[in-house]
Each structure stands twice: as C-alpha cells, then as structure tokens.
Amino acid sequence: MTKRALAVLTAIVLTLSMATAAKADPEAEPTQQWRSYWVDAFNEGIYTPAQVTRLVQDAKKINANALIVQIARRYDCFCNRALYPRTDAAIAPLPYDPLDEMIAQGHAAGLEVHAWVNVNTMWNSATPHSSPEHVFNKHGRSATGADRWLNKRYDGQELMGNNAYMDPANPAAVNYIVSAIQSIVREYDVDGINLDYVRYPDFNSTTTHSDWGYSETSLARFRAATGRTDTPLPADPQFSDWRRNQMTNLVRKIYLGMWQVDPRARLSMDGITYSYGPQTMGGWEQTRPYAEVLQDWKGWLAEGIMDTVVAMNYKRNWMPDQKQMYDEWTEVLADWQGDRQAVIGPALYLNDIPDSLEQVRTALAPTAAGNTAAGWSGYSYANPTRAGVNQPLAVRNAERDKLAEALTTGPDAPFADKPAVPVMPWKATPAEGHVSGRVALHTGAPLDQATVTLRPLTTGGAPITRATDGDGWFGFVHLRPGTYLVQVDLPNRVVGQPIAVAQVRAGAISTVDLTRLIQL
C-alpha cells in the first residue's frame, strides 16, 4: 500500500471515528472544515429568489457550510449597491438584488456567503455593457494613455476574440478594483470576498512565461523602475518579477482595503494549479501558475495577505497523469498553508461520482508530513457531474442529488458530519497590526516605486522593504505591536521629511502620511 493510499484510508477511519464520537457526545465542539460549492453566474443559481432557495437547499444536502457565489463576472455586479454597475444578465427585475437575497437566505440557513469577484477579466462581448460607467466603455479601446486600462500582449494584441483584460500595472485600474471590492464589503453583509482571475491572462506562446504586460503604462513604469529603455522580451526575468510584483501589490492593497472596512471579512482567491505540481516541475518557481500567469499564491499565503487559497485543482481522476497532478497539488497546498488556510477545489464536471468521491477523500487525507487541507469546494454547482454536462436542468439537478447522497450517506461517506467553517485566529482575535501610507509630492503627484523601509524600534526583528505602487501607496501586514520607523529613499531633486513613526496596535492599521515632499 502506498503512503498516499494509507493516508486516504486513515482519513476514512478518522471520519468514522469523529462521526461516532459526535453521536456519543452531542455537546462536543464541531469539527472545522471548509465545505462549499462554487456557484457561477453564467448558469442558474441566483437569477431569481426561487433559484436562491433551491441553491441553499442543495448546499444543505451536502452539509455545506459556505457558498462561493459569483457576483462580479466582468466588472458588472449581480447586486445593486456596489461601485460596479448592475449586470445586464437576465436576472429578475429591480428591485431584486441577487446578493441581498443570497445573504438573507444563506445566513438564515447557517451558510457563509463569499462574493466571488473576477479581477482581471474586463469584458467579453461584441456588445458593450449598457452602463456608460462600465470600465470597458470608459477605459477600453476608446481610451488613450493612462486612461486605457487594457492589458496588451507582446505582439500588440489587446483582445483575444471578444475577451478584454485589465492591466494590473495601471495605477488607476488598481485603485478602482480595490474601491469596488471595498464597496461590496461595505454595502453587504458578506462573509468574505473570493478573487478569481487575480493573475495575468492565458493565451501565451509557451507555458514558461507570460506574453502580457505590454501596455503603454506598464512599460513606462517598468522602465522608470529599472532605468532600462528597451522593450523586454516576455521571458525576461526582471520583467517577469516586476509583473508578478504588480499582482502581489494589488492583492496586498485589496487585503488591507478590506481590513479597513471589515477586519473580519475573509479574503480568498482561486489558485491556479495548471499541469504538474512543484514535485515534478522542480520547484514552485518552475510551475505554470508562478511562471506563466505570474500568480504567486504561495507567497501570498506566506506573507499573510491571503487568508484562504481555494485551489482550482481541476483534474480528471480517471486519467493517470491528471490524477498525479491532482495528488501533487493537493499535497503542497496542505503543506504550504502554514498558519493560513488552503481549500482543495476539484472539478466535479470532469468526473463521475465515484471519481469525485475519491478526490474528496484525497483532498481531506493527511499528507506525508501530517498536514491536512482546510477543506473542499466543488466546481461547480451548475455542473455537478461529468454525466450532467450540457444536459437539461432536470438532469443536472438529478445528478446533483445523486452526488449529495454519495457524499453524505453510507458508513464511509466523507460529508456525513456537519463541520463549522475554519476560524481565522489572525482575524478573530488579532495579535498583530499593519502599516500603510502614501508617498507623494506636495502637489499630490505620487512617487511611484519609491523604496520604503520599515524598521522595528521596540519589537526587534529585521527591517522590511517595499516599493510604492503607481499611486505612491505602500503596505506592511501582520506586524508585532510596537513602534516602527518608516523611511523613504527619495529620488534625486525631491526633498522633504522622508521619515515617519508608526505605532502599531493589534487589529488596527496605522496610517502614515508622506505626501508633502517637494520636487526642486
């Protein structure tokens, strides 16, 4: 018997033991394990109140405790009170608000509701959105200069068919994304935000680098940061690192932006797991998520700017090579989560029910290092089995019921219990604080990519260095309470007081102001 097979068997035994113990002691604390469906907004699920009712009932059938519900597909919102304009999809007419309805019915049933937001998919249609305020109408192909927020490939292409993508190196676009997410957290009682497409696009010439990031704004900022005057090749290591940092800066800004509005809201994201894991590829930096789409979710977990990675581990269990891929990513996700959380998200639509059951057990089994993932999320609610794909709604509903029965019924059913969503101690009872600020001239012009150093004065530890983003913003997360010196390395011909003192308090963001510098 292999180690992995033994681990899966052990998980089954542990599940049965916990179920027996819970029956023997009804007052025992519930286990903690994330359990959800992804609910995409391109299919039925939240278009009407009746669909929401059915969705909640179906979630309870698998003893789910959360739902990841797509609210913003392409900068349109299945809601009425966010910065994004209301979707043009054929949802029930106003005053119906899908997110309000989802929260009301979900919370009443004991389900957490996480608003799924696509980050870098700007638009996908030959027909523009009806709102003149939609970003594709204001900042798409009709815009010029810094007002043009479109990402661009090395070959000059901006559209892949009708697909348009947001440039994460554009400062105004970044600020819009952060403000829109804050508006959802502020206006709605969501339990968290789930980021999708928080990466550079696909449609690359190879699997070893990204062909994207060649907008006028992106190249200008890269050249200013590095002193280079050329146009870097897609495989240029310095340019790849710089673009990857743009994604990380965006995530960091979203994380602190959400903390500012609701410190207890969870930030999760849909992690890419293309192809084989680092065990086969020779390390994290050689994997396709890191190299091809420039998504460093491993680093985001380590820094603490991502609460939960929900990995899109979309593999066919019935194909040996893809089964190996699934097992490899499942193992490293559990081992890399550290003191944050990783959830395994298999593709239900690529597998029949027996294979999905096997993937559930693999996802929840301890690794060789003794670690377990935080839970499971099935993709997707609309297509719960391979047999149901492209079938009428009645067939897909019947397939979903069959899956629910297999998951919850029988002596070795993996979802027979009713666990709680895992607690986030770093947010529930925070012992650390954060620092953020902005570096700018007295005219308001930001200092882009200035070096900011945070030096502990009373807590010990090494200095931390960050570069400001395109709006002059910087952030440092999860610091021990105490006094810190914030120092900026100013460029030539800029003078002023580039030093501030930050008092870090547990659970709070200490804001420093470095916006009165003068350019000679």
Buried (B, 14 or more C-beta within 10 A) or exposed (E): EEEBEEBBBEBBEBBBEBBEEBEEEEEEEEBBBBBBBBBBBEBBBBBBBEBBEBBBEBBBBBBBBBBBBBBBBBBBBBBBBBBBBBBBEEBBEEEBBBBBBBBBBBBEBBBBBBBBBBBBBBBBEEEBBEBEEBBBBBBBBEBEEBBBBBBBBBEEEBBEEEBBBBBBBBBBBBBBBBEBBBBBBBBBEBBBBBBBBBBBBBEBEEEEBBBBBBBBBBBBBBBEBBEBEEEBEBBBEEBBEBBBBBBBBBBBBBBBBBBBBBBEBBBBBBBBBBBBBBBEBEEBEEBBBBBBBBBBBBBBBBBBBBBBBBBBBBBBBBBEEBBBBBBBBBBBBBBBBEEBBBBBBBBBBBBBBEBBBBBBBBBBBBBEEEBBBBBBBBBBBBBBBBBBBEBEEEBBBBBBEBBBBBBBEEEEBBBBBBBBBBEBEBBEEBEBBBBBBBBBBEEEEBBBBBBBBBBBEEEEEEEBBBBBBBBBBBBBBBBBBBBBBBBBEBBEEBEBEBEBEBBBBEBBBBBBEBBEBEBE
